[in-house]
Amino acid sequence: MRPQSWRLDPAGLVPGEASVPAQPGPGEPAGTDGLVFRVRPRRPAEPGDEPVQHTVRLSARDLEIAQEAVTLARQDSENDKRQAGPSAAEPSAADSSASEPSAAEPSEAERPEPPAPRPPDLPPPGPAQPPGTAPGRPAPAAERPTPSWGAVLATTIRLWTQRRLRGLRRLWPASPRWRVISALILAAVLFGGGAITVALARGSAGSQPGRHQATAGGGAGGAALAAAAAARTAAAAWAAQQIAPDAIIACDPQMCSVLQQHGITASRLLVLGPRNPAPLGSDVIVSTAAVRQEFGARLTSVYAPVALASFGAGGAQTVLRVVAPDGGAAYLRELRTDVAGRAFSGAQLLRNARIHVTAPARRALAAGQVDSRLLSTLAALAHNYRVDVAGFGPSPAGAAPAMPLRSADITLGPRVTRQHPATFGALAAFLRAQQPPYRPARVTTVRLPSGQTVLRVVYGAPEPLGLLGKS
């Protein structure tokens, strides 16, 4: 397609080419040399004309749609001008005079034949030609401006959509009665499909016992996870109360998080992982399923041979163990020596007239089951007070037999010396003034179920070995 200001050239070869002889056009007299007497020269290039960089080939159908889009776009532009005001719709005198043919233009015989009539299915042509324009001729460029590419593209899309919608309307019944019938049939099909799906689901649930077994297995797995979580929580609560305040605890990341939730600061935790592949440097290690899987048999044979306390059972079990800094074998030898020293010191306390103990407490002292720090504290109190020991313990669940009893309930008899008053306050102040490792972790006043008020002295785990000499 060429711009509207161009004229259509007659079919045939282009005159002016040196390699091809020119032929006379239709209605033109031929000369003696085979050239036409009058040849219309090529239109000179105008400012704004750009050379064609690419060639796009369109089908006849695409050209028809494009021409129709251009026509509709022009109509829309002219309609907008009419709505803007009468002056925009009516041609001016200058436009009328410009539209009249000039003497320089060729005659009717020299003009090319008019274009073929439009197809019957195309929309009607634009508004009436302005005065002074011959019928069948295109309107001047001043009155028929070329629409923008955006308007042409929008019109093309609108025409394409309308043609596709016409095809879709053919599939939908035109009669309202058939539309209602079609909707009812579609609803019935959907309802029937849903009923069949529900029936099949019920039948498969009743005919597959394995499905119930899988659900039961999932419930068992959930119960195992809950048991492991409960064991970790109980172990963390016990550690917050019984582990020495200055002890370092090694644990896996999940267990360390639980310990922090129970008040143990992060500075006291050694998180096991790539940076800390072993519990060396810690005093206690929390043995969970993850830790046991990581260390295997080395956990009890090399790193932590003795248990302080245990919570839970099976794979959900959580055990707090004493870390052996010099290896499992060396720790067990020191522990046996410590038990012998505790038994010797306990026997000496039983012969002290200022210490009165109950029968269960006597058996514990004789067997070497009392913590060495507690034995030294009782011996120091006996220099100034008459001490009554109501009991020791109890031993935590799952603790090794060699683990000592670290707490005692004591009361005071008459004072031995006048400079030391026999009160719980004075006794608690005396115990808190001791230097580590003889300073208790907690000193509190407790009322027993029997109604007796006692002073409970608790030392933190684990017990340091080697505080007592050999027997």
C-alpha positions in Angstrom: 0.0 0.0 0.0 1.3 3.5 -0.8 0.4 6.8 0.9 -2.8 8.5 -0.2 -0.9 11.3 -2.0 0.6 8.9 -4.5 -1.1 7.9 -7.7 -1.4 4.4 -9.0 1.0 3.6 -12.0 -0.4 1.5 -14.9 0.7 -2.1 -15.1 3.7 -2.9 -17.1 7.4 -2.0 -17.2 8.7 1.2 -15.6 9.7 3.8 -18.2 13.1 5.4 -17.7 15.1 2.2 -17.2 18.0 1.9 -19.7 18.0 -1.8 -19.9 14.2 -2.2 -20.7 12.5 -0.4 -23.7 9.4 1.5 -22.6 6.0 0.5 -23.9 3.1 3.0 -24.5 0.6 3.0 -21.7 -3.1 2.5 -22.3 -4.7 5.4 -24.3 -1.3 6.9 -25.2 -0.1 7.3 -28.8 3.2 5.7 -29.6 6.1 7.5 -31.1 8.4 6.4 -34.0 11.1 5.3 -31.6 8.8 3.0 -29.5 8.6 5.5 -26.5 5.6 7.2 -25.3 5.3 11.0 -26.0 4.4 11.8 -22.4 5.8 9.9 -19.4 4.8 10.9 -15.9 8.1 11.3 -14.0 8.7 9.7 -10.6 7.5 11.5 -7.6 10.5 13.3 -5.9 11.3 12.2 -2.4 9.7 14.2 0.3 11.0 15.1 3.7 10.0 12.4 6.2 10.0 9.5 3.6 12.1 6.7 5.0 13.6 3.9 2.9 12.0 0.5 3.4 14.2 -1.6 5.6 12.2 -4.8 5.6 9.5 -6.3 3.5 6.5 -8.0 5.0 4.3 -10.2 2.9 0.7 -10.4 3.9 -2.1 -12.7 2.6 -5.2 -11.4 0.8 -7.2 -12.0 4.0 -4.8 -9.9 6.1 -4.8 -7.1 3.5 -8.6 -7.1 3.5 -8.7 -6.8 7.3 -6.0 -4.1 7.3 -7.9 -2.0 4.7 -11.1 -2.4 6.6 -9.3 -1.3 9.8 -7.9 1.8 8.1 -11.3 2.7 6.8 -12.9 2.3 10.2 -10.2 4.3 11.8 -10.7 7.2 9.4 -14.4 7.1 10.0 -13.8 7.3 13.8 -11.4 10.3 13.2 -14.0 12.1 11.1 -16.8 11.4 13.6 -14.6 12.9 16.3 -14.2 16.0 14.2 -17.9 16.4 13.7 -18.6 16.0 17.4 -15.9 18.7 18.1 -17.9 21.4 16.2 -19.4 22.4 12.9 -16.2 24.2 11.9 -14.2 21.0 12.0 -16.8 19.1 9.9 -17.4 21.7 7.2 -14.7 22.2 4.6 -13.3 25.7 4.3 -13.2 27.8 1.2 -9.5 27.2 0.9 -10.0 23.5 1.2 -12.7 23.7 -1.6 -10.5 25.7 -3.8 -7.7 23.3 -3.2 -9.9 20.3 -4.0 -10.6 21.6 -7.5 -8.5 20.1 -10.2 -5.8 22.4 -11.5 -4.6 22.9 -15.0 -1.3 21.2 -14.3 -3.1 17.9 -13.4 -3.6 15.4 -16.2 -6.9 15.0 -18.0 -9.4 12.2 -17.3 -7.9 10.2 -20.2 -4.5 10.3 -18.6 -5.7 9.2 -15.2 -5.6 5.5 -14.3 -8.7 3.5 -14.0 -10.6 3.8 -10.6 -10.1 1.0 -8.1 -12.4 -2.0 -8.1 -15.7 -1.7 -6.1 -15.5 -2.7 -2.5 -16.8 -6.1 -1.4 -20.4 -6.3 -0.4 -19.6 -7.4 3.2 -17.4 -4.4 4.0 -18.9 -1.5 5.9 -20.2 1.4 3.9 -17.8 4.1 2.9 -17.1 7.2 4.9 -19.1 10.5 4.8 -20.1 12.3 1.6 -17.4 13.8 -0.5 -16.8 17.5 0.1 -18.0 19.9 -2.6 -15.8 20.2 -5.7 -14.6 16.5 -5.5 -15.6 14.2 -8.3 -17.5 11.0 -7.5 -15.2 7.9 -7.2 -12.1 10.0 -6.5 -10.4 9.8 -3.1 -10.7 12.9 -0.9 -7.7 15.2 -0.6 -5.1 14.4 2.0 -6.0 17.6 3.9 -9.6 16.3 4.6 -8.8 12.6 5.0 -5.9 12.5 7.4 -4.0 9.2 7.7 -4.9 7.6 11.1 -2.2 6.7 13.6 -0.8 3.1 13.8 -2.3 2.8 17.3 -5.8 3.5 16.0 -5.3 1.1 13.1 -4.0 -1.6 15.5 -6.9 -1.2 17.9 -9.4 -1.4 15.1 -7.7 -4.5 13.7 -7.9 -6.2 17.1 -11.6 -5.2 17.5 -12.5 -6.7 14.1 -10.6 -9.9 14.9 -12.4 -10.3 18.2 -15.8 -9.7 16.6 -15.2 -12.4 14.0 -14.1 -14.9 16.7 -17.2 -14.1 18.8 -19.4 -14.7 15.9 -18.0 -18.2 15.7 -18.6 -18.8 19.4 -22.2 -17.6 19.2 -22.9 -20.4 16.7 -22.0 -23.0 19.3 -24.5 -21.6 21.9 -28.2 -22.1 21.3 -29.9 -19.0 20.1 -33.3 -19.9 21.6 -33.7 -19.0 25.3 -35.6 -22.2 25.8 -32.6 -24.3 24.6 -30.2 -22.3 26.7 -32.2 -23.1 29.9 -32.3 -26.8 28.9 -28.5 -26.8 28.2 -27.8 -25.3 31.6 -30.0 -27.9 33.4 -28.2 -30.7 31.6 -24.8 -29.3 32.6 -25.9 -29.0 36.2 -27.2 -32.6 36.2 -23.9 -33.9 34.8 -21.9 -32.1 37.5 -24.1 -33.3 40.3 -24.0 -36.8 39.1 -20.2 -36.7 38.8 -19.9 -35.4 42.4 -22.2 -38.2 43.7 -20.1 -40.8 42.0 -16.9 -39.4 43.4 -18.3 -39.5 47.0 -19.5 -43.1 46.5 -16.2 -44.2 45.2 -14.4 -42.5 48.1 -16.6 -44.3 50.7 -16.2 -47.6 49.0 -12.4 -47.3 48.8 -12.2 -46.3 52.5 -14.2 -49.3 53.5 -12.4 -51.8 51.3 -8.8 -50.8 52.1 -7.8 -51.8 55.7 -4.2 -50.9 54.9 -5.2 -47.3 54.9 -6.3 -47.5 58.5 -3.0 -49.2 59.3 -1.1 -46.3 57.7 -3.1 -43.8 59.7 -2.4 -45.8 62.9 1.3 -45.8 61.9 1.2 -42.0 61.5 -0.4 -41.7 64.9 2.4 -43.9 66.4 5.0 -41.6 64.8 3.3 -38.6 66.3 3.2 -40.2 69.7 6.9 -41.0 69.4 7.7 -37.3 68.5 5.5 -36.2 71.5 7.4 -38.6 73.8 10.8 -37.3 72.7 9.6 -33.7 73.1 8.4 -34.5 76.6 11.7 -36.1 77.6 13.7 -33.1 76.3 11.5 -30.8 78.3 11.8 -32.8 81.5 15.6 -33.1 81.1 15.9 -29.3 80.5 13.8 -28.6 83.7 16.0 -30.9 85.7 19.2 -29.4 84.3 18.1 -25.9 85.2 17.7 -27.0 88.8 20.4 -29.5 89.4 23.4 -28.7 87.1 26.0 -26.5 88.6 25.7 -22.8 87.6 29.2 -22.7 86.2 29.0 -26.1 84.4 29.2 -26.2 80.5 26.5 -28.3 78.8 27.0 -29.9 75.4 23.9 -30.5 73.3 22.5 -30.7 69.8 20.9 -27.5 68.4 17.3 -28.6 69.3 18.1 -29.5 72.8 20.2 -26.4 73.3 17.1 -24.4 72.3 15.0 -26.2 74.9 17.6 -25.5 77.6 17.6 -21.8 76.8 13.8 -21.8 77.2 14.3 -23.1 80.7 16.7 -20.3 81.7 20.2 -21.7 80.9 22.2 -19.0 79.2 23.7 -19.5 75.8 27.2 -18.9 77.2 26.9 -22.1 79.2 25.9 -24.2 76.1 28.3 -26.0 73.7 26.3 -26.6 70.5 27.5 -29.8 68.8 28.0 -29.6 65.1 30.6 -28.9 62.4 32.4 -26.4 64.6 32.2 -28.6 67.8 32.4 -32.2 66.6 33.2 -33.5 70.1 32.0 -32.5 73.7 35.5 -31.8 74.9 35.6 -28.7 77.1 32.1 -29.3 78.5 31.1 -30.8 81.9 27.8 -32.5 80.9 26.5 -33.8 77.6 22.8 -34.3 76.9 22.4 -37.6 75.1 19.5 -37.4 72.7 18.7 -39.6 69.6 20.6 -37.2 67.4 23.7 -37.3 69.7 23.6 -41.0 70.0 23.4 -41.4 66.2 26.3 -39.0 65.8 28.8 -40.6 68.3 27.6 -44.1 68.5 29.5 -46.4 70.9 32.1 -43.7 71.5 29.6 -41.7 73.5 29.8 -44.1 76.5 33.2 -45.6 76.0 35.2 -42.4 75.3 33.3 -39.2 76.0 30.7 -39.8 78.8 30.7 -43.2 80.5 28.4 -42.3 83.5 24.8 -41.1 83.5 23.6 -38.3 85.9 19.8 -38.7 85.1 17.6 -40.2 82.5 14.2 -39.2 81.1 11.9 -41.1 78.7 12.5 -44.5 77.2 13.6 -46.1 73.9 14.4 -43.8 71.0 12.8 -40.9 72.8 15.1 -41.2 75.8 17.1 -38.2 76.9 20.1 -38.8 79.2 22.4 -36.3 81.0 25.9 -37.8 81.2 29.2 -36.6 82.8 31.9 -35.8 80.3 35.2 -37.5 81.0 38.0 -34.9 80.1 40.8 -37.6 80.1 38.7 -40.4 78.5 36.2 -43.0 79.8 38.7 -45.4 81.4 40.5 -42.7 83.4 37.3 -41.2 84.7 36.0 -44.6 85.9 39.3 -45.2 87.8 38.9 -41.8 89.5 35.3 -42.4 90.3 36.1 -45.7 92.1 38.7 -43.9 94.2 36.2 -41.1 95.0 33.6 -43.6 96.2 36.1 -45.2 98.5 37.1 -41.7 99.9 33.4 -40.9 100.5 32.8 -44.1 102.4 35.8 -43.4 104.6 34.7 -39.8 105.4 31.1 -40.9 106.0 32.3 -43.4 108.6 34.1 -40.7 110.4 31.0 -38.5 110.5 29.0 -41.3 112.0 31.4 -41.4 115.0 31.0 -37.7 115.6 28.8 -37.0 118.6 27.6 -33.6 117.3 26.0 -35.2 114.2 22.7 -37.1 114.5 21.4 -38.9 111.4 18.4 -41.1 110.6 18.7 -44.7 109.7 18.4 -44.1 105.9 21.0 -41.3 106.1 23.3 -43.6 108.1 23.3 -46.3 105.4 24.0 -43.7 102.7 27.0 -42.4 104.7 28.4 -45.8 105.2 28.1 -46.8 101.6 29.9 -43.7 100.3 26.8 -42.4 98.5 27.0 -38.8 99.8 28.7 -36.1 97.8 32.2 -35.2 99.0 31.3 -31.5 99.2 28.3 -32.2 101.4 30.5 -34.4 103.7 33.0 -31.6 104.1 30.2 -29.1 104.9 28.7 -31.3 107.6 32.1 -31.7 109.2 32.6 -27.9 109.2 29.1 -27.3 110.8 29.8 -29.9 113.5 32.6 -27.6 114.9 30.0 -24.9 115.9 26.5 -26.7 116.0 24.8 -29.8 116.8 23.6 -31.0 113.4 20.6 -33.2 112.8 20.4 -34.8 109.3 16.8 -35.6 108.3 17.8 -37.3 105.1 19.8 -37.2 101.8 18.7 -37.4 98.2 16.8 -38.6 96.5 18.8 -40.1 93.6 17.6 -39.0 90.1 16.0 -41.6 87.9 18.5 -43.4 85.6 21.6 -42.2 87.5 24.6 -44.5 87.8 25.0 -46.2 91.2 28.3 -44.4 91.8 26.7 -40.9 91.4 26.5 -39.3 94.8 23.6 -37.8 96.7 24.0 -34.0 96.4 21.4 -32.6 98.8 20.6 -32.9 102.5 17.9 -31.7 104.8 19.4 -30.5 108.1 18.3 -28.9 111.3 20.3 -27.4 114.2 20.3 -28.3 117.8 21.6 -26.1 120.6 24.6 -24.0 119.8 28.0 -25.2 120.9 29.7 -21.8 121.0 28.1 -18.4 121.9 29.6 -16.5 118.9 27.5 -18.6 116.4 23.7 -18.2 116.9 21.7 -21.3 116.1 19.3 -20.0 113.6 18.6 -20.9 109.9 19.5 -17.4 108.8 22.9 -17.7 110.4 23.5 -21.1 109.0 22.5 -20.1 105.5 24.8 -17.1 105.7 27.6 -19.3 106.7 27.1 -21.7 103.8 26.8 -19.0 101.2 30.1 -17.5 102.4 32.0 -20.7 101.5 34.4 -20.7 98.5 33.8 -22.9 95.4 33.6 -25.8 95.1 32.1 -25.9 98.6 29.6 -23.2 98.1 26.1 -24.8 97.6 24.1 -24.1 94.5 20.9 -23.5 96.6 20.2 -23.0 100.3 16.4 -22.8 101.1 14.1 -23.4 104.0 11.6 -26.2 103.4 8.7 -27.7 105.4 8.6 -31.4 105.1 5.3 -33.5 104.9 5.8 -34.4 108.5 5.6 -30.7 109.4 9.2 -30.3 110.3 11.0 -27.2 109.0 14.5 -27.9 107.6 17.3 -26.2 105.8 17.8 -27.8 102.4 21.3 -27.7 101.0 21.8 -28.6 97.3 25.1 -28.9 95.4 25.2 -28.8 91.7 26.1 -31.7 89.4 28.5 -33.1 88.5 30.6 -33.7 91.5 34.3 -32.8 91.1 36.5 -35.8 91.7 39.6 -35.9 94.0 38.3 -33.6 96.8 38.8 -36.4 99.4 42.0 -38.3 100.0 42.3 -42.1 99.8 41.1 -44.2 102.7 
